[in-house]
Amino acid sequence: MLRQIAEKEERKRTESLIKKQKRKAEKEKQDMARRKAKAEAKLKKESRKGKNTIYREYSAEEIATMNPAKRRRLEDLGIIAKQK
């Protein structure tokens, strides 16, 4: 009788442990999918940034008086030639 009770308790423990491991694996799988979707959305958004913007031609005077951060950004985008 005591052995049956002990076996039943042991079986319950192992079943609950298996369930816990399954839940953990499922949660990790969902987390990975969520992270992947988030990263893909971020890449898509970054690749789209500035694609629809039409840049005009800048004169030498405008480039010389331009804010350095704006000039650097336009140089990085290839809109104006790099200085130095």
Backbone as CSV, one residue per row, in Angstrom:
resi,resn,N_x,N_y,N_z,CA_x,CA_y,CA_z,C_x,C_y,C_z
1,MET,0.810,-1.193,0.000,0.000,0.000,0.000,0.860,1.268,0.000
2,LEU,1.852,1.325,0.887,2.737,2.483,0.939,3.551,2.607,-0.344
3,ARG,3.939,1.462,-0.890,4.722,1.476,-2.119,3.891,2.046,-3.268
4,GLN,2.615,1.687,-3.319,1.733,2.193,-4.372,1.575,3.714,-4.270
5,ILE,1.436,4.194,-3.057,1.304,5.637,-2.843,2.590,6.345,-3.260
6,ALA,3.737,5.773,-2.877,5.027,6.357,-3.242,5.215,6.356,-4.758
7,GLU,4.831,5.251,-5.416,4.950,5.171,-6.874,4.041,6.200,-7.549
8,LYS,2.840,6.360,-7.005,1.890,7.321,-7.563,2.435,8.748,-7.439
9,GLU,3.007,9.070,-6.277,3.584,10.394,-6.064,4.769,10.627,-6.993
10,GLU,5.595,9.605,-7.154,6.756,9.710,-8.051,6.301,9.926,-9.499
11,ARG,5.267,9.209,-9.904,4.726,9.352,-11.252,4.179,10.773,-11.455
12,LYS,3.485,11.302,-10.435,2.965,12.668,-10.512,4.103,13.674,-10.651
13,ARG,5.176,13.460,-9.876,6.334,14.355,-9.944,6.952,14.349,-11.334
14,THR,7.146,13.149,-11.873,7.762,13.062,-13.205,6.852,13.674,-14.269
15,GLU,5.549,13.444,-14.154,4.611,14.030,-15.116,4.627,15.556,-15.043
16,SER,4.642,16.084,-13.833,4.660,17.540,-13.685,5.990,18.112,-14.188
17,LEU,7.078,17.377,-13.971,8.381,17.812,-14.462,8.393,17.838,-15.991
18,ILE,7.817,16.814,-16.599,7.741,16.754,-18.060,6.891,17.908,-18.595
19,LYS,5.751,18.165,-17.943,4.891,19.272,-18.359,5.629,20.603,-18.254
20,LYS,6.366,20.764,-17.151,7.112,21.996,-16.934,8.159,22.187,-18.028
21,GLN,8.863,21.110,-18.382,9.871,21.192,-19.432,9.236,21.527,-20.781
22,LYS,8.068,20.944,-21.058,7.365,21.240,-22.314,6.947,22.706,-22.367
23,ARG,6.411,23.207,-21.246,6.003,24.617,-21.200,7.203,25.534,-21.405
24,LYS,8.319,25.179,-20.773,9.524,25.987,-20.897,10.019,25.995,-22.341
25,ALA,10.030,24.823,-22.978,10.466,24.732,-24.371,9.540,25.538,-25.280
26,GLU,8.243,25.453,-25.031,7.269,26.197,-25.839,7.457,27.700,-25.657
27,LYS,7.699,28.123,-24.423,7.909,29.540,-24.151,9.171,30.040,-24.846
28,GLU,10.245,29.253,-24.795,11.480,29.632,-25.475,11.261,29.736,-26.982
29,LYS,10.487,28.810,-27.520,10.188,28.827,-28.954,9.419,30.097,-29.325
30,GLN,8.433,30.456,-28.507,7.655,31.668,-28.758,8.524,32.916,-28.626
31,ASP,9.408,32.928,-27.622,10.309,34.061,-27.435,11.224,34.237,-28.645
32,MET,11.758,33.123,-29.143,12.635,33.186,-30.316,11.874,33.727,-31.526
33,ALA,10.652,33.257,-31.719,9.842,33.727,-32.845,9.546,35.219,-32.704
34,ARG,9.235,35.643,-31.484,8.941,37.061,-31.235,10.174,37.923,-31.493
35,ARG,11.329,37.472,-30.984,12.571,38.222,-31.197,12.920,38.304,-32.678
36,LYS,12.733,37.194,-33.378,13.041,37.165,-34.811,12.136,38.132,-35.571
37,ALA,10.845,38.119,-35.253,9.902,39.021,-35.917,10.244,40.478,-35.616
38,LYS,10.633,40.735,-34.386,10.988,42.093,-33.986,12.231,42.571,-34.738
39,ALA,13.234,41.689,-34.856,14.461,42.036,-35.570,14.181,42.271,-37.053
40,GLU,13.331,41.430,-37.643,12.990,41.600,-39.055,12.251,42.913,-39.284
41,ALA,11.353,43.250,-38.380,10.615,44.512,-38.503,11.571,45.696,-38.393
42,LYS,12.536,45.585,-37.497,13.510,46.660,-37.321,14.348,46.826,-38.582
43,LEU,14.826,45.705,-39.149,15.618,45.770,-40.375,14.803,46.353,-41.526
44,LYS,13.558,45.943,-41.622,12.694,46.444,-42.693,12.505,47.949,-42.558
45,LYS,12.291,48.401,-41.326,12.089,49.827,-41.083,13.363,50.607,-41.396
46,GLU,14.521,50.074,-40.977,15.786,50.758,-41.228,16.091,50.820,-42.720
47,SER,15.795,49.749,-43.439,16.103,49.733,-44.864,15.202,50.688,-45.634
48,ARG,14.038,50.985,-45.078,13.076,51.856,-45.737,13.343,53.328,-45.450
49,LYS,14.097,53.628,-44.397,14.316,55.010,-43.980,14.953,55.833,-45.099
50,GLY,14.344,56.924,-45.440,14.910,57.847,-46.408,14.779,57.412,-47.854
51,LYS,14.154,56.293,-48.126,14.044,55.807,-49.501,13.104,56.682,-50.322
52,ASN,12.099,57.247,-49.693,11.123,58.053,-50.416,11.501,59.533,-50.474
53,THR,12.599,59.897,-49.838,13.000,61.294,-49.782,13.700,61.686,-51.078
54,ILE,13.309,62.802,-51.628,13.955,63.324,-52.833,14.883,64.440,-52.376
55,TYR,16.176,64.277,-52.630,17.158,65.264,-52.208,17.457,66.212,-53.364
56,ARG,17.604,67.474,-53.049,17.920,68.456,-54.086,19.431,68.627,-54.177
57,GLU,19.857,69.364,-55.178,21.284,69.658,-55.337,21.655,70.802,-54.391
58,TYR,22.800,70.681,-53.751,23.267,71.712,-52.837,24.437,72.443,-53.474
59,SER,24.440,73.774,-53.338,25.544,74.569,-53.879,26.727,74.488,-52.920
60,ALA,27.904,74.907,-53.404,29.111,74.881,-52.578,28.946,75.782,-51.357
61,GLU,28.272,76.914,-51.537,28.046,77.836,-50.418,27.162,77.192,-49.351
62,GLU,26.110,76.519,-49.805,25.207,75.857,-48.859,25.938,74.760,-48.086
63,ILE,26.764,74.009,-48.786,27.513,72.930,-48.134,28.480,73.503,-47.113
64,ALA,29.132,74.629,-47.461,30.100,75.249,-46.558,29.430,75.774,-45.290
65,THR,28.218,76.295,-45.415,27.544,76.872,-44.246,26.629,75.877,-43.540
66,MET,26.581,74.669,-44.061,25.666,73.651,-43.536,26.108,73.145,-42.155
67,ASN,25.140,72.746,-41.365,25.394,72.116,-40.071,26.260,70.869,-40.307
68,PRO,27.339,70.691,-39.544,28.236,69.542,-39.769,27.542,68.179,-39.691
69,ALA,26.579,68.056,-38.794,25.876,66.775,-38.665,25.052,66.486,-39.918
70,LYS,24.385,67.518,-40.431,23.589,67.344,-41.650,24.499,67.038,-42.828
71,ARG,25.630,67.747,-42.928,26.578,67.509,-44.018,27.106,66.076,-43.979
72,ARG,27.477,65.614,-42.786,27.991,64.250,-42.628,26.944,63.216,-43.039
73,ARG,25.704,63.470,-42.648,24.618,62.552,-42.994,24.416,62.494,-44.503
74,LEU,24.416,63.657,-45.143,24.257,63.692,-46.600,25.453,63.049,-47.301
75,GLU,26.646,63.207,-46.720,27.831,62.546,-47.285,27.704,61.034,-47.164
76,ASP,27.246,60.574,-46.017,27.084,59.131,-45.806,26.047,58.538,-46.751
77,LEU,25.006,59.310,-47.034,23.969,58.837,-47.951,24.402,58.937,-49.411
78,GLY,25.516,59.642,-49.665,26.008,59.780,-51.032,25.333,60.897,-51.800
79,ILE,24.672,61.800,-51.107,23.974,62.904,-51.760,24.972,63.972,-52.191
80,ILE,25.947,64.252,-51.328,26.998,65.214,-51.672,28.344,64.514,-51.552
81,ALA,29.357,65.091,-52.225,30.699,64.497,-52.200,31.322,64.711,-50.828
82,LYS,32.121,63.744,-50.402,32.764,63.842,-49.089,33.839,64.915,-49.110
83,GLN,33.926,65.651,-48.013,34.938,66.690,-47.859,36.227,66.051,-47.357
84,LYS,37.344,66.481,-47.861,38.677,66.006,-47.451,38.848,64.542,-47.703
